[in-house]
Amino acid sequence: MELTGKQIKRLVFFLLFVIVLMACLNRVTPCFFRMLPNDYARTKLILNTIRDTTQTPEVVIFGNSRGMSGVDGYLLERELSDHPVVYSFTSTGQKLSESALYYTSLPASVKTVIQCLDIDALSKPVDMDIPNQVALHMYGYKMDDQTKLLVPALYDELNKSDWYYNYKARNCLFSGFSFVLRNLLDDDAPESSIDNELRYPAAQASYRNEAVYQRGLDEQNKENKFEAYKITAEWKRLLEESYAFFKAKNIQYYLVLMPYNPDIISAKKTEKQEALQSYINELGYIPYINCFDLLEASDFYDAIHPNDKGAKKITRQILISLP
């Protein structure tokens, strides 16, 4: 069947409309991303704080949401003898590889870096979750030459086209619009925000919803994170070079081996202990604070995140380990 001139004209107009629409969306997506609340807005806080020359933190904390809920910066400030300024640069889904992206840009005032670490992640490839890549791109992160050498595996991941990141940002936009609508229409919508909290971003009460807790356990028990555990050469290199980088700058670098919920039984206790011993054998010369078995099940708000009681235990373990 041959197309008539009228049909061809309509098809051309339709294609032009699609192209213009995509170009407009490509333009406005970054604006909406920066404007709307989302789970990765702490990336903006971290970048802005590091860039702000008036900010002079002396102790900084890195890690994912387990670090957000598990280390109390207020308690560290209050209990450390010299009462240093403590900032938590933790954020949702922040792996060690993402933490390392900030290392070379830290203010000169920093004297101690506390890196929260889930040791099971060290047996997997060095990577970064796509939403975290999107957030870094949207908030203007640029990798410097020193960081390219420190985390070479992430260079390509953070240098894709604007079209790619704008497309991948769609889920964050949907959740952002949903959050705004809920705050407008729902009287019970949450009022507090972690986006601007620099010391204890995700304090959780000690009580929990047992049904939600059990669902989280069921999900975690689907995978044995410590089966045939072996630290990859890439993660080992990153940790060793990070330690050397801070040592050369006379900055203390401590790895907090984050605790695992004893109610998660997908891995045998012997497997967990073998993984911990393997870590100590390979990387134990880097100063670490062992919280691996520190918490009881009642110290968790959900399957993996410490509650306030658990955070106090972790933070006090850090306090007694720092000089």
Phi, psi and omega in degrees: 000128179270139178282141176280165178301323180293320180293319178298319179298317179295321180295319179296316179298320179296315179297320177297320179298315180298317180296315179296318179299315180295321179296319179294316179297322179297328179284316189274339183303312178300324180295314179295321181299315182288333185275321185276149175292144175205169185292349186244017182292342177294339175301318178297317179300315181298310182297316181295322180292318179296323182283339184281109184291348178277348180273129184230063177293146177254332176234129177235146183242132176241155176153181181269200184296337176290328173286326178299318182266351189254349180233122184264102180295328178297317180294321178298313179302317186287323189265336177294142190300323182264005178047059182289161173284121183247126177241138175261112176261030176284156178200164182302128174069015184282104175280169177305322180298323177286320177305318184296339179294337182266345190305313187286350183255004184296146178301153180296342182288342186291128179245337182220133175244125177250114183252113176286136188222125170267108190291339178297332181293340184286352178264002181251170180295152174286116181205189177212140179296145184302316178302326178290323175299315181299314181299316179299317179295313184294328182264012167085025179289137175231130181281125178275173186297322181294322179289327176301323178286327183285318183231065184298332183295339184264354185300310181294325181295332184257011181228042175267176185287158176302323180302318181298309183293323180295322177293316182291343182281354189301321181294322177295323178295316179299315180293326178295314177298319180297319180297316180298314180297320181295320179293331179281326191249341186253119180293339182261013181296146179294138183262330185281158180221145178266357190296334185240014182269119187257002183235321181215078193297328189223056177299130182239134177298159185284341178279160180211161174276113187294327179294316178295320179300315182293321178297321178295319177297316180302320180292316181293329183281000176285341185228134173269103185286349185246010179292129180049048186294131176206126179288130181285156180297327182292316179293320179299317179298317181298316180293317181295317181288327176296315178299316180296321180299312181287325178298321179295334179264005181061037177251130178287135182234115182240134176258121178266112179282103190292149185283155177245142183291122180295345176284348174275112190245016179295331176252139177291155179299324179295324178295319179296316181293324177294321178295316179299316180294324177298318178298312182298319180297322185271324189231012185294345179286341174281127183308127180224157179241112190275103175248014190306314181247023189289325190260151170267168181301327181289352180268008180247135178284319172228200186298328188234344186260127177297144172273186184298323179295317178294321179297322179297320179295315180297314183296322179290328175295323175295317182300317182283347181266337179283147181290000000 
